[in-house]
Amino acid sequence: MWNAWLTQQRAFSYARAVHSKKILSLVMGLAVRLEAVDRNPVQGTRRLKRPARPPMALEAVELDVIRDAVASWRRNGTSMGPRPDGQLEAIIEVMVGTSARIGEALALRVCDLDLDAEPPTIRIEGTIVSAKSRPTYRQDHPKSAKSVRRVAVPSFTFEALRKRLSVTGQLPQDHLVFFSRNGTPLTTANVRRRLRDALQSAGVAAVTPHAFRRTAATVVDRHGGLDLAAELLGHTSTAITRLHYIQPDEQVDARTAEILEHLAPGSGRADGAAT
C-alpha cells in the first residue's frame, strides 16, 4: 500500500515523493512511540530513485552574461547594500579557469600561487569547511588525495588573481587570497548567496558554483579528451567525470556521413556493370 502511494507521489515529482516519505515516516515513528502501531511501515518501502539528469555546462555566451551581471551588481548607485569588493568576480574566474570546487577556490593561499611561472600555476591542496560546532576554517587537504594538484591557469584567471593581489597589497605567504573584512575565510554559503543575489538582480537564471566546474570539464573534454578532463578535476576515475561533469555531446562525428556513402544506391554494383 505504502509503495503504491509513494509511487503516485513520484509521478508528480521526485522532490514531492521524498518530502512525503519523510513526513510519513515521522508520523508513523511517533505512532510507534505512542504504541499505536507495532512498527514503522515506511522503513520497509522501496528506495526512491533520483531521476537521472545529464550534466549541463554553460555556453560561452551564458558565461559572459553571468560575468556582466556580477560585475554590475550593486554598482549603479541605487542598489541597497554594501558595494561589492570584486572578490566574487575573481572567484568565478578561478573556478572557470581551474575547475576548482568552490571550497578549493576559497582555500587558495598566497603561497599556492605561482603567477611568475610560464605558464602561471596554482596549487589546489585545501578546502574551506563550515562546521556547525566551530567557525569556518581552511582544511589543509581537499576532498581526496587525488584532488591535490597543480593547475596551469588561462590568461583570464591570471588577470583576476593579479588584480586581486593588487587590491589586497602585500600579504603573508600563508594568508588566504579571498577573505572577509575581518580577515577570516569566506564561507561557501555566503559566496553562493552573493552569486544568487547578483544574478537575480539582473534577471539572470540562477546557476550554482558547480556549474563552472562542469563547464570547465566539458570544454577540456571537447578539446583535450576525457582523461585530461578527469586529471584537471582531480578524479581517480574517468567514469565519475563522464557521469557527473561532462555534458553529453549530441553531435556525431561528421566522418560517419563519408563512411556511410559506401551504402549509397548503386554502390554495390561491380565496376562497368550495366545500369
C-alpha positions, -999 to +999 in steps of 0.1 A: +000+000+000+027+025+010+048+017-020+019+023-043+011+057-026+047+068-028+047+058-065+018+081-070+037+110-053+067+102-075+045+106-106+041+143-096+078+148-088+108+132-071+110+161-046+074+157-036+078+119-031+109+124-009+092+151+012+060+129+015+081+099+026+099+119+053+067+134+067+050+100+067+080+083+084+080+109+112+042+105+117+045+067+118+076+069+140+055+089+165+027+063+163+053+036+172+065+055+202+029+060+214+023+023+209-005+029+184+012+006+159+038-021+162+063-009+136+070+019+112+058+006+078+076+034+059+110+019+067+101-011+046+092+008+014+114+008-017+141+034-020+131+064-042+155+067-071+165+102-081+158+108-118+189+108-140+199+142-151+227+147-177+253+173-166+248+207-181+276+231-189+274+268-196+278+281-231+304+309-236+276+335-242+259+324-210+291+327-190+296+362-203+261+372-193+269+359-158+301+378-157+283+410-167+256+405-141+281+400-113+303+429-125+273+454-124+257+441-092+252+470-067+273+493-087+246+516-102+244+539-072+208+530-064+210+494-051+208+487-014+236+470+004+274+475+005+293+479-027+309+446-037+347+443-033+353+424-065+361+391-049+331+373-064+342+381-099+377+368-092+364+336-075+343+329-106+373+332-129+393+309-107+366+282-108+361+286-145+398+286-152+408+257-130+376+236-125+382+240-087+354+233-063+341+264-046+357+254-013+390+248-031+389+282-047+382+299-014+410+280+003+438+293-020+467+310-002+493+333-015+519+306-014+497+284-036+500+309-065+530+310-088+519+338-112+555+344-124+558+308-138+554+302-175+526+293-177+512+307-143+500+280-120+481+275-088+483+246-063+450+232-051+456+215-018+429+226+007+393+234+011+370+256+032+349+238+058+320+253+078+310+230+106+281+238+129+301+235+161+330+257+151+340+287+130+346+283+093+382+272+087+407+261+060+412+224+059+447+215+048+436+189+023+408+188-004+382+161-009+407+133-017+444+128-022+440+128-059+424+163-056+458+178-047+470+192-080+489+220-096+470+236-124+482+259-151+458+288-154+444+306-185+450+343-190+417+354-176+423+336-143+458+350-141+445+385-146+418+380-120+443+368-094+468+395-103+441+422-098+430+406-065+466+407-052+470+443-063+439+452-042+450+433-011+485+445-011+514+426+004+501+395+023+519+368+043+526+337+023+501+316+043+473+342+041+442+334+021+437+351-012+400+355-006+388+366+028+362+387+048+367+422+061+378+407+093+404+385+076+385+353+082+377+327+055+347+333+033+320+307+037+308+287+006+272+295+017+280+333+016+295+331-018+266+311-032+242+336-018+261+365-033+261+348-067+224+341-065+216+377-055+237+391-082+221+370-109+186+376-095+190+413-095+200+412-132+171+389-141+195+361-150+186+324-143+204+312-112+234+289-115+254+271-088+292+274-085+294+238-095+282+248-130+315+265-135+333+233-126+312+213-151+317+239-178+355+237-174+354+199-175+332+198-206+354+223-226+385+203-217+368+171-227+358+185-261+393+198-269+416+175-250+398+143-242+382+127-211+414+117-195+427+153-194+393+165-180+395+139-152+431+149-144+420+186-142+391+178-119+413+156-096+392+125-103+406+089-099+381+076-124+370+089-158+337+072-152+329+097-125+340+125-148+318+114-177+287+106-155+286+138-134+306+165-151+307+162-189+277+175-208+267+148-234+277+158-270+248+152-293+269+159-324+282+127-340+315+130-359+307+141-394+331+115-408+302+090-404+285+106-434+315+100-456+318+064-444+281+057-450+285+068-486+296+032-492+260+023-488+246+047-514+223+033-541+243+015-567+275+014-546+273-024-545+274-029-583+306-041-599+326-017-620+313-015-655+280-032-648+250-022-668+228+004-653 
